[in-house]
Structures are given as C-alpha cells and as structure tokens.
C-alpha cells in the first residue's frame, strides 16, 4: 500500500512507515534527498522533524517532575522551581493578571501570540535569520499582552514551547539536547536523532524544497534557530524506534507518555483537542494522537491509534500535506470508510467573505466538490461536508449559514463564531489609508503605501524593514495583507487588516490579525 503513496503525493522524495503491535509492519522510501546531486532518499536520511519536537520536550518536562536531577532534588519543591523559572522568563504581571500557568503553555491555551507570526511586525525577511540568543529574547520581551484569556481557547503558539524548553534547561542545569539524548533518544533506540537548533546547519545530504511540478522545485532557505518548539532531526529508522517505544509506553498505565497523552481539557472542563504537544483527532470513530511538523521545504507527520496499536510516520522533503499522507495510510491500514456528504452541489449562497468581530478575523468560504464547502479561518483550508442545505460539518467544526450570518462552532479551539458577510463591491476603498502607523507595545511601525485599490504594507522593527506585501480590499474598511512567505513555514497567510475611524470619519488606527496572532493595534501617526 505505501508503494502507491509517491504517485498520489508527488514530490522530490519521502519516507513512510507503518508500525503494528509495537513492531515494524512496513516501510518505504522513494525519490531523492537531493535532486541536483541525485542522492537517493533512504531510511537513514536525517530530516528536521520540526514541531514533533514539542511532544518530546513535554516527555522531558514530565520526566523531570517524576525523576528530577540531583541538583533539583537538593533544592527541593520541584513545582516551585518550575514556577520560579517561569516567572524569570515571562513577566510576572502577565502571569498574575491573567492566571497564566505552565500547563496552559503545554496545551497551547496560553493566549500568547506566536512569535514566528509576530516576526512580520518586527521587519523580518522570508529568508531572514532569527537567533535564540538575541532575537528570541527580544520577542519574549515584547510579549506584554495576550489575545485571549488563558485556558479558555486553543491557539497554536511556538513561543509556548520555546519558554518551556528554557524552563527545563534552567531547573535541570542541563541543555535540552543533552536531556533529549539521555532521557529519550538513548532509551528509545533512536540512534541518530539529535537536537540541531540551527536550521542553517541541518545535516546533509537532505535538502528541503519549495515549489511544485509546474513551477519547479527550489532548495529552501532556512536561517532560523529553534529549541523546544522544534529542533530535533531524525531519520525514518529513528522515528520507527520512537513509535515502538511509545507503543510499549502506552501499555504501561503509569508511564510518562500515558500522562501527557491524557485527554486535554479547557479550564471549564470542556474537552480540548491538544495537550502536551499531542493532537487528539478522530478518524471516523478511531481516536488518534500525534503531531505534524513543518519548516520551509519539509512536511512531516506521525499519528498513532493506540486502541488499534497502529502508528504511521510520513516524512517529506517538499511541501505536500504530510498529515493527509499519514491519514490516508492510516485509513487504508484500518480499512476505515470514507465519509461522504450530500451528493448535491452546495448552494452558491455559501460562497463569500465574512467578518468575525470578536477575533477581528475574516472567514472565507468557497464551494468545494459535491456536498462540500471549504472554510478558511485558521490559515488552512478546511473541507466541511454538507449535512443539510445550509449546514456542514467536519471532525473539528460545524457551520450553519443563516442568510448573511455564518455561525461556526470550532470544537478544537473552543470557539463559537458569528461572522457577518462582507458585501463585495458595496463601496470603493477610500484614499485615506496611506500613512505611517506605530504599535508601542510590539515596538513596530507599519507603513501603508499605494493608491486607490492597490495598497502595499511593510513593517519595521528589531529584525529590520520587511518586504512590501500586497493588500486587497474586501469592504467596510477591511483589507487582506497577503503574507505568502514568512520566516516560518507555512506562513501566516492572509492577515485581516481592519482600519478604525474617529467620529469625524478620519482613519486613526488599524488592527491586524491572523489565527496565530490576533488583535494587534497600530495608531496612525499624525505628524506630517
């Protein structure tokens, strides 16, 4: 069955494996680790596994709580040590005023904005550098507010896990790389896995690629440094060993893995879909836990169905959705039925652009195939199946269209959304948006230039002066700022840009938002 994967998900190269009952059931590699040098992809080829690192960090964090280092034991009160380290990294006022806890970070419920998305406001170039020693600290210093109350919602945030990694290093007195090697890679038999925080120094020969067959494949440039939110590099052989290790750990009710894999909850007791670096998703009625990983040029995913004792790993050195690859293999392996919606085409009324005033974000809806609508809200396209003419659902969300009001319940994020349709072409854009805006909290300047319906936006901050990005008018003083390539990959995508006016009707400010970073407000500079 994996033999059919390369032609279905075409690209330079890849590696997949299926683990059943704690043993390898099948593996397959294809294509090239390096197209230009014609170096084949193999099961021993090292790749950055990116955000899959997060669950490994959480295993270390929980492991230290149970089995602290001698220095931690000597100091006593392990939870207090963790709390003290947390308060040294994050403003105590931000913690105390919002009830922010370490487990909120582990569950991506902190309300902290993602620093890779925020890097746009600080003037980064898509191929720019970002260092742990200086830039990450500056980003953390500029984290002075939250975009929602901790524990009430989910929003993916890499900065959460950067902070957790620094807490772990501080209390243990040991680098994250050493902790991973001693406490995970060695016992799991991951012989070549290691922490490589600098993406500019990834191990050869593997090359990650941007592009596609029509455009061509271009070696991706990565100059960012990660540690905790990403950073681990591993081969397919390493990941097979990891899955076998986790299968064995799952059998032990008292294992650390069992602890971090418990069903996560929001503070009000509502079930959540993410906890301790693990996504909890159902394929049909089969519960799975896993995670994906991505930087520019690489896409990876691992998923485990514990009740079936089946796990799948997919590793690609190009930008096809590895979660879809892993999901396809898992569905085939478990003979899960394909879900179908209504056979009729969706009503044209679904299509449009809607505005969610609570999050200050735009929702796009497009018509899909028979029985499908495609909703873009969190930065990714999500296909919902029609259950009635104006009702649709997926495993993660339900949507109802009531005239020009789109009602969405997102179970994964614990959000109920009421978004009103923006009537396209209702009014032409006014000419008073151009100018200079500043955000004191984020230490950023927004420069808006152009004329009429063709505006451009760029940002200046501690990372430099970023590129001018195209803006597209939607209506009602709402625009898109298109960010197709950012410091991280995938990039934030379309930023919602909402201009504010005073009682005289003059533009006085603008609010930016994407799913990873919402409600960042700039004030217009009145100085000539």
N, C-alpha and C positions, 0 to 999 in steps of 0.2 A: 504493500500500500504506500509507503513512503516514496517508492520509485516514481509515483505519479506527481509528487509534490513539485519537482523542479519545473515541469512544463506548465503546471497550473499557476505557480507563483514565480514567474520568470525573473531572472536577475543574474548578477555575476557569480554568486556561489552561496552555499549554505550547508547546514548540518542539522539533522534531526535525529531524535531517539525516542523510543518508547520503552518504559520500564514497567514491568508487570510482576506483582508479588515480590517486589524487592530485588528483582533481577532484570538484566537487560533482555528485552524481548525483540529488539530490532534497532538498528541504526543505519543511517545513510548520509553520505556526504557527496556533494556534486560541485561542479564548476571550479572557479578559481579564487584563491585567496588574493591573488594579484593578477589582474587581467593583462597588464602591459608586459609583465615578466613571465606570464604563463605559468605561475606557480599554483599547483592544484590545492584546493581546499581538502583538508584531512581532519580526522577526528582529534588530532593533537594540535591543530591550529588554534592559537590563542586569540581570543576576541575580548573586547571590553563588554562586560555583562551589564554595565550601567546601573539602572535602578534596582535590579535584582539584588544589588549590594545591600539595599535597605533592610531586607529581612535578615541578612547575615549580621548586620550591625545589631539588630534587635535581639538576635540569639546571643550575641556577646554581652549586650546590656543586661539581659535577664540572667545570663550565666554568671555575671559578676555579682549580681544580687544574691544568688544562691551560693556561689563559690568565689568569694572575694579574694583579692591578692593579699599576701601577708601584711603589706602596708595598710591596706584598707581595714583588715581585722584589727590591727594595732590601734588605729584611730577610732574604731567602734562606730555604731549607729550608721549603717550603710545608707538608708534612705536620707538621713540628714546630710551626708557627704554629697549625695547626688543633688539634693536641693540646693546646697551651698554653691556647688559648681554651676548649676543652672542660673542662679542669681548673679553670678560673676559674669556670665555671658550675655544675659538678657536683662534689660532694665528692670530693676525690682518694682518700679512703679507700673510698668506694663504688666508684670506678673500679678501684683497685688490688686490693681484696679480692675482687672478682668478675670481673676480667678484662674489664671493660666497655669496648667500643670504639665509635668513631663509626659504623662500618658496622652495628653492632647496632641503633643508633637508626634508621638509614636503612631497615633491614629489619624494623622492629617486633619485634626479637628481644632487646630490652634487658632485659626483666623489670621495667622501670619501670611503675608503675601510672598509669593515665590520669587526668590532673588534672581533667577535666570530670566523671568519675565520682566522684573523691575530693572534689569540691566539696560533695557532700551532707554529708560528715562535718564540713565547715567551716561548716555552717549556712546554705547558700545558699537563697534562694527561687527557684522556677522562672523568674520574670521578673526575677531579680536582676541586678545589674551585676557585671562582672569586668574589671579593668583590667590592661593589660600592665605599666604602670609599677610598680604596687604589688602587686596580687593574684597575678600570675603569679610574681613573685619570692618571695612568701611560700609559694606552693605548692611551688616548687622547693626552698626552704629546708627544707621538711618532707618532702622525698624522701630518706629515710635508710636505706631497705631496698628489696629487690626481691621480687617474688612468684614468680620463678623464676630459675635460673641463665642468664645471658646466652648467646645462641647456641644454646640447646637447644630452645626453643619459640617460637611466634609468639603475640603478643597485641597487638591494636591499641592504640596509645597516642599521643594527640595531643601529649603533652608531649615526646615524642621530637623532633618536628618544630619545636616551639617552641624547643627547645635548639639544633637545627641552624641555625635562622634567626638566632639570636643569635650563633652561631659565625661564620656567613657575614658578618654585619654587622661583627663585631669585627675579623676578619682583613682584610676589604676596606676598612674605614673608610667604607663606603657603606651607605645604608639599603636594606633588601630591596626596597622599592618602586622605587627608582632602578635597582637591579640588574635587576629583572624588566623594567622598561621598556626599558633599554638593551640587555640581553643576550637577551631573549626576545620581548617584545611587538613591538618595532620590526622585528627581522629576520623574525619570523613574519607580519607584516602584521596583527597584532591591534590595530586602530586605536583601539578604545575601551576595551580591557581596562586595568585599573589595580588597584593594591592599596588596598583600603578596609578597614583593620583593625577599625574600629568598626562593629559591626552595628546600632548605634542611628542611624548616619548613612549607611545604604545609599542608593544613588542612586535617585531617583524615575524613572518612576512605579510600578515594580513593587512589589507587596505580596505577601508570603507568607501562606498561610492554613493554620490548623489546622481540624480538623473533617472532616465528610463530608456527604453529601446528606441523611441522616436527621437529624443533629444541627444542621446548618447550618455555614457557613464563617465563621470569625472571624479578623480580621487578627492575625497572630502578633506577639508582642512579643519582641524580641531586644536585649539590652543588654550582650552580651559583646564583648570585643576579642580578635581573633586575628591572628597574624602568623607565617606559615610553615606552621602546621598547617592554616590556612585564610586567608581574607582577600582573595583575588582576586575581582573582579567582572568579568563578561564577557557579551557578547551571543552569540546563536547565530551571527551573522556572524563574531565573533571566534573562536569555537570551530571553525567551519568552516576558517578560516585556520590555526588551530592544527593541525587534523588533516592538512591539506595539507602543512604544514611538517614534521610528524612522518613522513608518508609519504615525503617527499623525504629526510629524515634517515635513515630506515630503509634506504634504498638505498645509503647510504654506510657501509661496514663499520667505518669509523674514527670515526663520529660519536659525540658525547656521548650522544645518545639510545640508540644501539646499546649503549653501555657500561652505562647504567643499566637497560636492558631485558634484560640477560643473565639466564639462568635463575638465580634466587637459590638459595642453599644454607644449610642449618644448619651449625654448626661441625663436625659429624661427617660432613659430605659428603652428607647426605640432602637431596634436592631440597625446596625450600620454595616456597610459593605467592605470596610477597610480597617485593618488593625495591625500594628507592628510589622509594617512592610509587606503585608499579605492582603491580596484582594480576595474577597469571598463572592464568587459568582456561580450561578446555576446554569448548567447546560441541560435544558429540559427540567427534569426532576433530580438531576445528579449535581450534588454540591461539589464545588472545586475550590481550591485555594492555590494562589500563585501570584505571579507578577510579571510585568514586562520590563524591557529596558531599551533605551534609545539615546544615541547621540548622532550627530550628523554622520550619515554613511552606514549606520548599524541599526538593526532591529532584532530584538531577542525576546523570547517569552518562555516561561516554564509554568506548567499547570499540573496540579495533582488532584485526582479524585480519590480521596482516602478510603471511602467505603468500597470502592472497586479495586483498590490497590493498583491503580494505574496512574502513570505520570508521563507527560510529554515535554520534551525540550525542543525548541526551534531557535536556531542561531543563523542570522543572515548578515552578509556584509553589503547590504543595499537596503532600500527604504520601503520594501513591501511590508505590510502589516503582519508582524510575526505572531501576534495574538490570533489573527484569523488563521494562520497556518497551523498553529498548535491546536486551536479549536476544531479545525477541520479534521486533523489526525485523530483527536480525542473522540469526536463524534463517530468517525469510522471505526475506531477501535472498540467503542462501546455499543456500536450499532444503534445510536440514538436517532430517533425520527427527526426529519427536517420539519420545522414549523412553517406553516403557511397561513397567510392572512386571507381576507376576502379576495375572490378571483377578479373582481371588477377593478377598473382603474379608479384611483382616488379622485374625489371631486376637485375641480380646479380651485374652489374657494380656499383650499388648504394653503396653496402657494402664496408666499408673501413674506414680509419682514415685519416683525413685532418687537415692541419695546417693553422690557421688564423694568418698571421704575424703581423697584426695591433694590435690585442689584445694579441698576443703571447699565444693563446689558441688552443687546439686541439678540433676538431669536430669529433665525432664518428657517423657513420651511419650503422644501421643494417636493415636487411629485416624483415618486420612485416608479418602480415597475408595478404590475398588477397587485393591488392590495397593500401598497407601501407608500409611506411618506418619509422623507429624510429631514431630520431636525438637526440643526447646528446651533448649539448653545454653549457647550463646554470647550469649544475649539475643534472638536471632532464631529464628523458626520455620524449620526445615529439613525439607523433604519427602524421605524416603528411599523408594525403590522396593523392594518385596519381590523377592528372587531365590529364596528358599526360604521355607517357612512361618515360620521364626524367624530369617531372615537378610534384611538390607535394605542398600541402598547408594545413595549419591548420588555426584556427581563429587568431593565433598570428604570423604566419610566412609563407613565401613561399620559396621553394628551387628548384633550377634548376641545373642539372648535365650536364656539358659540358666537355666530355672526363674525364680528371683528375682534373678539376676545379669545385668545389662546390660553387655555388652562393646562398647566403641566404639573404633575406630581413626580418629582425625582426621588425615588426611594433611596438611592445610593448616597445622595447628598443631603437627604432630609429636608428638602425644599419644596414648597408649594408656590407656583409661579402663576401670576395673572399678567399676561402681556397683551397690549393693545396694538392692533395693526397700524403700521405707518403707511399712509396712503401715498404711494409713489407718484411723483409729479404733481402733487397737490399745490406745491408752491416752489418757486425757484429759490435757490440759495441766495441769501443776501451777501453783500460785498464787504461786510464789516468784521469778518472773522480774522483777517490777516493781522499779524502783530506778534508781540513778544509776551510770553506768559511765564510765571515762575511759581514753583512749589517749594516753600521754605522747608517743610518737613522732610521732603525727599531730596532736597538740595539739587534741584533740577530746573532747567529752563526749556520751555517749548517754543519753537519758532515756527509760525504758520505763514506760509508764503503762497503766491499764486493769485488767481483772479477768477471770478465767476464760479463755475462748477468744477474748475481744475485747481485744487489746492494741494499743497505739499506740507508735510510736517517733519521736523527734525528736533533732536533733543541734545542738550549739553549737560554734562555732569562730570564726576570724577574720573570716568573712563574715557572722556574725550567728547567729540562732536560727532554724533551718529549720522548715518546717511539720511537724505531726504526721502521720505516714504510718500507714496501716492495716497490721497484722500478721496473718498467717494461720498457724495451727498445722498442721504436717504430720505430726509424730510424732517420737519419740526425741529430744526437746528441740530439734528443728529447726523453724524457722519461715521464712516468707517475710515480708520487709518490702517492700511494694509501692511502687515509685517510678516511676509512670507519666509524670511530668513532671519533668524535671530542668533544669539550667542549659543543657545541650546537648540536641540532639535528633537521633536518638532517645535517650530517657533510658535509664539503666541497666536499668530494668525491675524484675524481682523479685530482690531481694538475698537470698541464702541467709544465715540467721541461726542460728548453732549455739551454744547455751548450754553452758558447761562446769561440771561439778560436782566438788567435792573428795571425799575418801574418806568423809566423813560425809554426802554426798549434797546438800550445800548449793551453790547457784549461786555461782560465784566469778568468772565471766567470760563473755564472748561473742565469737565470731568472725564477722565479716561478709565476704561475698564476692560479687562478680559477675564476669563474664568479664573485664571491663576492669580490675578491681582486686580481688585476692584476698588472703585471709588477713590481714585487719586485726583485731587482737585488742584488746578492751577489758577492763579489770579492774573488778569490781564494788566500789563504794565502801561500806565497812562502817560509815562514820560515820553515826550516827542522824540 
